[in-house]
Structure formats: C-alpha cells, structure tokens
Amino acid sequence: MNAVDIADLVVHRGARPVLHQVSCAVPRGQVTGLLGPSGGGKSTLLRTIVGVQRTTAGTVQVLGEPAGSAALRSRVGYVTQAPSVYPDLTVRQNVRYFAALSGRRAAAADAAVADVGLRAAAGQMVGDLSGGQRSRVSLACALVGRPDLLVLDEPTVGLDPVLRVELWSQFHALAAAGTTLIVSSHVMDEAGRCDRLLLLREGRLLSDSTPAELRTVAGTDDLEEAFLSLVRAVEVAA
C-alpha cells in the first residue's frame, strides 16, 4: 500500500484552477520530491495531502484514510514555508512543548533539536533567530512526534549548502527507519537526492517517476534539462 494515493485531483481558488486532474502515488518509506517552479501548485498539493485544502474533485487517500481524517492527526507531520513556532519561547521550550503534545519525553525533544543542527542555540529565544534557524525549529517540532508521513514545504530554502546536505542526510535516515517524506522544492539540484520525483508545472503533473527513469526518458543525465524537455514536449503537444 502506498502512503499517498491521489486520483483526478482538481482544486480551484475562486474561479481559477490551481490543480488540473492530478493523479500520482507516494510509496512508503521513501523520500518523494515535489519539484517545480514557484507558483506551480506545489503548496496547494501539499495542503491537500494534509487535509487543509478544499478540493473541487478527485480523491486523496493518506495512509489508508481520506486526507484530513481525525485518525491521521498524530500520524502526519507538516512543516509549512512560514515557521509555525512561538517566538517568545526558546528553541528547547518550543520543541519540548510539541513533544509533550505527542506524548514524547524531553530527551526526544533535545535529540530533535540536535538533529536539525540547533544544539548550540537551544537556549535562545526563537524570536531572536534568523529565518533559516526558525525554519529548523519548525522541522524539529514536526520530527519529535515521529510521524508516519512527514510533509515538508521547501524546508531547505535559505539554508547554507552544508546544512542542506546534513538535512538531506537526515531525511534519508528517517526514510530508512520507515518514515515517508514528501519534500517540495523549486531547486532542481535537489531532485537527484530524492527516491522518487513528482514534477509539477502550472498545476499539471508532468512526471511521476524515479530520477533514473526521468533521465532515461529525457535522454540526459541533467535533471534540470530533463524537466525542461518535459515542459517543451507538453508545449508542443498543446
């Protein structure tokens, strides 16, 4: 069974279509990348998966349940682009608070803080941190609950290259332990770090494949060029 199954998904925002009959699947225990330019519908698709987006048509099944079901609340972690943490608490206090909500001990919170590279800043007020550091606090708050599915909306934006590599290593370690991750990005060089790729542009799914399959179909080892070739093919067909 897949972690996520989406069939013929349509989403409108007002009268404007945002997602056009998207169908795809997210395997369990892998890192699936949701790649595409900004404004292409990635965040809307992620919001649909976690059950906070009104849909027009189609179905979304998450861990065997309809998206947004009460049974999924403790099984799905979601990190938005805007940090969802308390600025008047320290890093440690924020993560320990979310740990308590998940029934986890303080030691689990401290481990999550270390996993995102914030051990040295654990006693600092979140309001005094940089934007990138606050994003990492949000990630730690999501990690501490040990969700079965972790949905991350552009988690590496604004981070330095060394930390990006460290976070991707952490993502793969989580997947190896059984967690399913969906990671969105508009940076194509992150595509090669994913086990599977969903390529989205202007609300349409261009590809649901592995990086190796995409390279083979496009006839190039460059994933950015492979994405561009798909875009050109769609434009020609249209």
C-alpha positions as CSV (number, residue, x, y, z in Angstrom):
1,M,0.0,0.0,0.0
2,N,1.2,3.5,-0.9
3,A,1.5,6.2,1.7
4,V,-0.5,8.6,-0.5
5,D,-2.8,7.9,-3.5
6,I,-4.2,10.8,-5.4
7,A,-6.7,10.3,-8.3
8,D,-8.0,13.0,-10.6
9,L,-7.5,15.8,-8.1
10,V,-8.9,19.2,-9.1
11,V,-8.5,22.3,-7.0
12,H,-9.9,25.8,-7.7
13,R,-9.1,29.0,-5.9
14,G,-12.2,31.1,-6.6
15,A,-12.8,30.6,-10.3
16,R,-9.1,30.0,-11.1
17,P,-8.0,26.3,-11.5
18,V,-4.9,25.6,-9.4
19,L,-4.5,21.8,-9.9
20,H,-5.7,20.1,-13.0
21,Q,-6.7,16.4,-12.6
22,V,-3.5,15.4,-10.8
23,S,-3.1,11.6,-10.2
24,C,0.0,10.2,-8.5
25,A,1.2,7.9,-5.8
26,V,3.8,8.3,-3.0
27,P,5.5,5.0,-1.9
28,R,6.0,4.3,1.8
29,G,9.4,4.6,3.3
30,Q,10.9,6.8,0.6
31,V,11.8,10.4,0.0
32,T,9.5,11.8,-2.7
33,G,10.4,15.1,-4.1
34,L,7.7,17.5,-5.4
35,L,9.6,19.7,-7.8
36,G,8.6,22.7,-9.9
37,P,8.7,26.4,-10.2
38,S,7.2,28.7,-7.6
39,G,3.5,29.3,-8.2
40,G,3.1,25.9,-9.9
41,G,0.7,24.4,-7.3
42,K,3.2,22.6,-5.0
43,S,2.0,24.1,-1.7
44,T,-1.7,23.6,-2.7
45,L,-1.0,19.9,-3.4
46,L,0.8,19.5,0.0
47,R,-2.1,21.3,1.7
48,T,-4.5,18.8,0.1
49,I,-2.4,15.8,1.3
50,V,-2.5,17.0,4.9
51,G,-6.2,17.8,4.6
52,V,-6.4,21.6,5.0
53,Q,-7.2,22.4,1.4
54,R,-10.8,22.4,-0.1
55,T,-10.9,20.4,-3.2
56,T,-13.1,20.6,-6.3
57,A,-12.9,17.0,-7.5
58,G,-10.9,13.8,-7.1
59,T,-9.8,11.7,-4.2
60,V,-6.8,11.8,-1.8
61,Q,-6.0,8.8,0.4
62,V,-3.3,9.1,3.1
63,L,-2.1,6.1,5.0
64,G,-5.3,4.3,4.0
65,E,-7.6,7.1,5.2
66,P,-9.2,10.1,3.5
67,A,-6.9,13.1,3.7
68,G,-7.8,15.2,6.8
69,S,-9.3,12.3,8.8
70,A,-9.1,12.6,12.5
71,A,-7.2,9.3,12.6
72,L,-4.3,11.0,10.7
73,R,-3.7,13.8,13.1
74,S,-1.0,12.1,15.1
75,R,0.4,10.3,12.1
76,V,1.2,13.2,9.7
77,G,3.7,15.9,10.3
78,Y,3.6,19.1,8.3
79,V,6.2,21.9,8.0
80,T,5.0,25.0,6.1
81,Q,7.1,27.6,4.5
82,A,6.2,30.0,7.3
83,P,7.7,28.8,10.7
84,S,4.9,27.7,13.0
85,V,6.6,28.2,16.3
86,Y,6.4,30.5,19.3
87,P,8.8,33.5,19.2
88,D,8.6,34.2,22.9
89,L,9.8,30.7,23.8
90,T,13.3,29.2,23.5
91,V,14.2,26.6,20.9
92,R,14.2,23.9,23.6
93,Q,10.9,25.1,25.1
94,N,9.2,25.0,21.7
95,V,10.3,21.5,20.8
96,R,9.6,20.2,24.3
97,Y,6.1,21.6,24.1
98,F,5.4,19.8,20.8
99,A,7.0,16.7,22.3
100,A,4.6,16.8,25.2
101,L,1.6,17.1,22.8
102,S,2.8,13.9,21.1
103,G,3.5,12.0,24.3
104,R,7.2,12.2,23.9
105,R,9.8,12.9,26.6
106,A,12.1,15.8,26.9
107,A,15.1,13.7,25.8
108,A,13.3,13.1,22.4
109,A,12.9,16.9,22.0
110,D,16.6,17.5,22.8
111,A,17.5,14.8,20.2
112,A,15.3,16.5,17.6
113,V,17.0,19.9,18.3
114,A,20.4,18.3,17.7
115,D,19.2,16.6,14.5
116,V,18.4,19.9,12.9
117,G,21.7,21.4,14.0
118,L,20.4,23.7,16.7
119,R,22.0,22.2,19.8
120,A,24.1,25.4,20.4
121,A,21.1,27.6,20.0
122,A,18.7,25.5,22.2
123,G,18.5,28.2,24.9
124,Q,17.9,31.1,22.6
125,M,14.5,32.8,22.1
126,V,13.1,31.8,18.7
127,G,12.2,35.5,18.0
128,D,15.9,36.3,18.0
129,L,16.8,33.6,15.4
130,S,17.3,34.0,11.7
131,G,14.6,32.9,9.3
132,G,16.6,29.8,8.4
133,Q,17.0,28.9,12.1
134,R,13.3,29.3,12.8
135,S,12.5,27.0,9.9
136,R,14.7,24.4,11.5
137,V,12.9,24.8,14.8
138,S,9.6,24.1,12.9
139,L,11.2,21.0,11.4
140,A,12.4,19.8,14.9
141,C,8.8,20.3,16.2
142,A,7.5,18.1,13.4
143,L,10.2,15.5,13.8
144,V,9.8,15.0,17.5
145,G,6.3,13.4,17.0
146,R,7.8,10.7,14.8
147,P,5.1,10.9,12.2
148,D,4.5,8.1,9.7
149,L,4.3,10.8,7.0
150,L,6.3,14.0,7.1
151,V,5.3,16.7,4.6
152,L,7.9,19.5,4.1
153,D,7.2,22.6,2.1
154,E,10.6,23.9,0.8
155,P,12.4,23.1,4.0
156,T,15.9,24.0,2.7
157,V,15.1,27.5,1.4
158,G,17.6,30.0,2.8
159,L,19.9,27.4,4.3
160,D,23.6,27.2,3.7
161,P,24.9,24.3,1.5
162,V,26.5,22.4,4.4
163,L,23.3,22.4,6.4
164,R,21.2,21.4,3.3
165,V,23.4,18.3,2.9
166,E,23.0,17.5,6.6
167,L,19.3,17.8,6.4
168,W,19.0,15.6,3.3
169,S,21.1,13.0,5.1
170,Q,18.6,13.2,8.0
171,F,15.7,12.9,5.6
172,H,17.1,9.7,4.2
173,A,17.9,8.3,7.6
174,L,14.2,8.9,8.6
175,A,13.1,7.1,5.4
176,A,15.4,4.2,6.1
177,A,13.7,3.9,9.5
178,G,10.3,3.7,7.9
179,T,9.1,7.3,7.7
180,T,7.6,8.5,4.4
181,L,8.7,12.0,3.4
182,I,7.3,14.4,0.8
183,V,9.7,17.3,0.2
184,S,8.9,20.2,-2.1
185,S,11.5,22.4,-3.7
186,H,11.9,24.7,-6.7
187,V,15.6,24.0,-6.8
188,M,16.3,21.2,-9.4
189,D,19.6,20.2,-8.0
190,E,17.7,18.7,-5.1
191,A,15.8,16.4,-7.4
192,G,18.7,13.9,-7.5
193,R,18.6,13.5,-3.8
194,C,15.0,12.0,-4.0
195,D,14.0,8.4,-4.4
196,R,11.0,9.4,-6.5
197,L,10.0,12.7,-8.2
198,L,6.7,14.4,-8.9
199,L,7.3,17.2,-11.4
200,L,4.6,19.9,-11.3
201,R,4.1,22.9,-13.5
202,E,1.2,25.3,-13.8
203,G,-0.9,22.9,-11.8
204,R,-0.3,19.9,-14.0
205,L,1.7,16.8,-13.2
206,L,4.4,16.3,-15.9
207,S,6.1,13.2,-14.4
208,D,5.7,10.7,-11.6
209,S,8.9,8.6,-11.8
210,T,12.3,8.0,-10.3
211,P,15.3,10.2,-11.2
212,A,16.8,7.3,-13.2
213,E,13.6,6.8,-15.2
214,L,13.3,10.6,-15.9
215,R,16.9,10.7,-17.1
216,T,16.3,7.7,-19.4
217,V,13.1,9.1,-20.9
218,A,14.6,12.6,-21.4
219,G,17.9,11.1,-22.8
220,T,20.1,13.3,-20.5
221,D,21.8,12.9,-17.1
222,D,21.0,16.6,-16.3
223,L,17.7,16.5,-14.3
224,E,17.0,20.2,-14.9
225,E,17.4,19.7,-18.7
226,A,15.1,16.6,-18.3
227,F,12.5,18.8,-16.7
228,L,12.8,21.4,-19.4
229,S,12.4,18.7,-22.1
230,L,9.2,17.6,-20.5
231,V,7.9,21.2,-20.5
232,R,8.8,21.6,-24.2
233,A,7.1,18.3,-25.0
234,V,3.9,19.4,-23.3
235,E,4.0,22.8,-25.0
236,V,4.4,21.1,-28.4
237,A,1.5,18.7,-27.7
238,A,-0.7,21.6,-26.7
